[in-house]
Amino acid sequence: MSVTSLQSKWIVRSLLATVLILAILPTRAATLLVMGDSLSAGYGIDPQDGWVNLLAQRLDEQGASHQVINASISGETSRGGLDRLPALLEQHQPDLVLLELGANDGLRGYPVPRITTNLSRMIELSQRAGAEVILLGIQLPPNFGTRYTEPFFQQYAELADQFELRYLPFLLEGVALTDALMQDDGLHPTAAAQPQVLDNVWPLIAAALGELSS
């Protein structure tokens, strides 16, 4: 499946999720665990301005006592996340796990099957613990070459299909190609970009919380 068709599929799902948002207001408190890297840890900006903190603020505005646990670490790999996940699941018993890992593996050129295996195990552990997983995909810079970047990107869609997950193809959609919204390293979004990042993720979270409250 091409990148364009994947993004079209995501747009349709997002529109459907928006309908659910309008129809269902979450009322039951839920715990959300964010397992990510620097993109979710707020690298290079005040963490209070990061999209995860903005998510917590938006949920607070709904009136339910949702809890957002940001377990993201700058530089984290899929293996590091896998090693940390069991203890975090036991400690927090999340209803939702937002999985945003793999970018650092890709930047280091790790084999894609190894990354996929680690992400797959994290999904399985989360589901066995009773949590729904929302998978947040990422794309690599084009200088890595299509022989690597295409299967890297494709793995997220394949995992989403395999485990029937809510899935965002590209966390930085609408951000990554806008210089004003990216830091000088070209990899990390600025504080000004964080509301857009949250808006990318929000339809999936709202739909999941809506189902939990029904």
N, C-alpha and C positions, 0 to 999 in steps of 0.2 A: 504494500500500500504506500502511496506517495505521501510526502509531507503535506501537500495541498489537500489531499483527500482526508488525511488525518485531522487537519485543522478544521475542515468543513464538518467532519463528524463531531468534533468537539463543540463547534458553534451550535449545532443542532441540540446537543445535549445541554449546553448552557442555557439555550432558550427554554427548553423544557424545565430546567431547574429553576429558572426565573419564574415560571408559572407557579411552581410549587412554593416559591418564596412568597408570592403574593397571596397564595391560598392558605398557607399554613404558617402560623407564627409559633416558633418553638417556645414551650412553656416549661419543660422538664430540664433541670440543670444537668449539664453534661461536662465531662472532662475531655479535653482535647490535648493530645501529645504531639508536638511538632518535632520530628526527627530530621534535622537538616544540617547544612553546612553554613558557610559564610553568608550565603544568600538569604538565609533565614535567621542567622545570628546577628545580622546588622553590621557586617564588616565595614569599617571606614566611616560609619555614621554613629550618632548617638543611638544606642539600642532602643531608646524610648520612641524613636522615629521609625523603627523598623516595622515591616508589614505585620509581623506576629503580634507586636504590641498594639498596633492599630486594630488588629483583629479582636484582641481582648477588649479594647475600648468599644468597638462596634457591638460586640456581644453584650457588654454591660448595658448598652443603650436599649437592648430588647427587654430588659427587666428580669431575665432569668439569671441565676447565679452560676453561669458557665465558668469553668476554670480552664485556663490555657497554660500548659506547661511547655516552655520552650527549652527543649533539650538539644538545641542546635549548637554546633561547635565549628568555628572557622577552621578550615583545613580537614574536616572530617571526611573519611572515606566510607564506602559501603561496609567494609570489614569492621571499621571502628564502630559504626553504628550498630552492626549486628552484635558485636561484643557487649555493647552497653545496653541493648534493648531488653533482655530478660529482666534485669533488675529494675528498669524503669517501668515495665509493665506490671511487675509485682508491687512496686511502690505506689503507683498512681492509678492503676486499674482504669485506663482510659476507655471512653466510649468510642472515640475517633483517634486514629493515628494518621497524621499527615506526613507522608514519607517523601522527603526531598533530598535524595542523596545520589551520588554517582558522578557528579561534576568533577570532583577532585581525582577520582579514579581515571576519568577520561583525560583530564589534563596531564596526567602522568603516563598515559598510554597503556594502562592496564588492559589485559584481554577482556573483551566485552563479555564472553561467557562467564568469566569469573565475577564480573560486576552483577550480571543477571542472576547468578546463583545466590549471591549475598542478598540482593534485593528480594528474591523469591523467598528466602528463609525468613527474612524480616516480616514479609507479608504473612507467611504461614504462622509465625509465632504470634503476631498481633491478632490474627483471626482466631487462633486457638484460645487466646486470652479473652475472647468475646468482643474485640474491638473491630469496628469497620475501618478499612484503610482507604485513604484518599491518596492517590499516586500523583506526584507533581514532577513532570518531566522537564528535562533541560536539553538544550542544544549546545554543541561545541563550536568554537570559532572555525570558519571554513579552512583556515590554513592547516588544519589537521588532516585534510584530505577526505574525499567522500568514501573511500574504502573503509575508513574507520568511523567517520561521523554518522554515516547513514545507519549502519547496524547499531551504533550506540543509541541513536535517537529512536530507532525502531523497537529496541528492547522494551521501552516503556509501554508502547501500545500493545505489544505481545503479552506483557505481564498483566496489563489491565484486562485484556480479553481472557487470559487464562484464569485469572482469579475473580473476574467479574467486578472490577473496581470502578469507582468514580475516578476520573482521570483527566488531568490537565496536560496537554501535550507539551506546552512550553511556558514555564513560570514567568519568563520575562517577555512575553508577547506584548508588543506595543511599547517596549522599553529598550530592548537590546540594540536596536538600530537607530536610536535617537541619541546623538552625542550628548545633548544637554542633560539627559537622564542617566548617563553612565559616568562612573568615576574615571579618572585618568588612565587606570589600568585596562579599561575596556571590558572588564569582567564583572564588576560589581555595580549595582544601581545606586544612585544618589538618594539622599533623603527625599528629594522631590518626586522620585519615582515610586516610592513605597505605596502611596494610595492606589496607583495603577496596578502594582503587583497584588495588593489585597483584592482589588476588584476582579482580577483574573481568577483568584482562588475562591472568592466569596460564593458564587452560585453553587459550587459543589458542597461547600460547608453548610450553607443554608438548607439545601435540599436534604442533606444527611440528617441535620438536626430536626428538620421538619418530620422526617420519618420516625425519628426517635420519640418525638412528642405525640405521635398519632396513636 
